[in-house]
Structure formats: C-alpha cells, structure tokens
Amino acid sequence: MKIVRDWLVTLISLVGLMLGVLLLMSPIPVGLVVITASLAALLCVNARSRHMLQAARSRWRKINRTVHRVEKLLEHRFKKLWTVISSTRPHNDDHSG
C-alpha cells in the first residue's frame, strides 16, 4: 500500500511541477508556490530525487548554501521535510564556501 501511495504522490508532484512551470507565466507568482510544494512532496517520497539533490549539493556550493539556509528555516516548523532535506547533505558538508 505504501508503494502505491508513493507512486501516486510522485505522479501528482510531477504534474504539479509541470503546472507550476505554466503558472510562472501568470502575473501572480503562484507558480513558485506550486513548484516548491511539488518539490517538497517529491523529496519526501522519492529516493532518486533525494540522491539527485545530494549530488547537486556536492557539486555546487551555492546550491548547498541555499538549501542549508532553507534547512534552518524548516527545522522547527516542518520536522518531516527538514529530516528529508538534511539527509541530502553532502559528505563534505561545507557551508562557509
């Protein structure tokens, strides 16, 4: 049952990402909210997306610093999402760079 739920959330998240990209063209920045929510849901259920984020954080310092700032904001408000994002920290975790 969990596998079906995870596939369903992944499918809805991917549709949400496509919808968010289309909504970026609207005068109100609703697309950013939709994209952010879709990426958060995708990270929570999809191991491949977590691996891709970890690889991006290892490769590009600016992405790592930005995600680290988001981690600090999420730490007390959204425990589940914070746990998932903090698990993608690169092995050479350097935030000062």
N, C-alpha and C positions, 0 to 999 in steps of 0.2 A: 504493500500500500504506500509506503514511503517513497518508493521508486516512482510510482505513478504521480504522486504529489510533486516530487522534484522535477519530473519531466514537464508537468503542467505549468509549474512556476517558471521553468526555463523558457518554455514556449511563450507564455504571457510576457515575460521580461523581454524577449527578443522582439515581439510585436510592439511592446511599449517603447523600445529603443527606436524602432522604425517610425513609430508615431511621433516620438519626441523630436526626431530629426525633421519631420514635416512641420511640426509645430514651431520650430525655430524661426520659420519664415513669418510667423504671426507677429503683430505689433506688440503683443504682451508676451514676455519671456516664459510662457508656460512650458515650452519645450525643455528648458533646463531642469525644471522640477520633475517632469516625466522621465527624462533621461537619468537623472540622479536616482530616482526611486527604482527604476528598472535595473540600473547597475547594482544598486544595493541588494535587491532581491536576487539577482543573478549571482552575486558573490556569496550569498548565504546558502545557496543550494547547489552550485556547480563548482566542482573541484578544478576543472580545467580553467575556469575564469580566475580562480584564486591563484593558480600556477602562473597564468599569464600576467596577472598584476604583480606577483612576486618577481617575475623576470623583468618586467618594466621597471620596477623599483630598484632592482640590482643594476640595471643598465644605465638609467638616467637619474642623476641626483636631484634634479628639480622636481621630478615626479615623486621621488621618495620624500623630499621635504614637504611637498604639498599634502601628500597622503598622511604624513606624520602629523601635520597640523590638524587635519580632519580627525585623526585618531584622538588627539587631545580634546577636541570638541565633543566627540561621541562617547568618551569614556564613562561619563556619569549619566548620560541621557539614554543611550541605546546600547545596553550591555551586549546583546547578541551580535549586532553589527560591529561593535568595537572589537569583540573577540575575533570575528572573522577577518576584519581588516588588519588587526595587529598580528594575526598568524601569517600574513603575507610579507612581513618584514624581511628584508634581505639578510643573508647570513653575515655580511659585513656592514651591519647597521650603523651608518654614519650620518647623523642628521645635520652636522655642522657644515658640511661641504658645500 
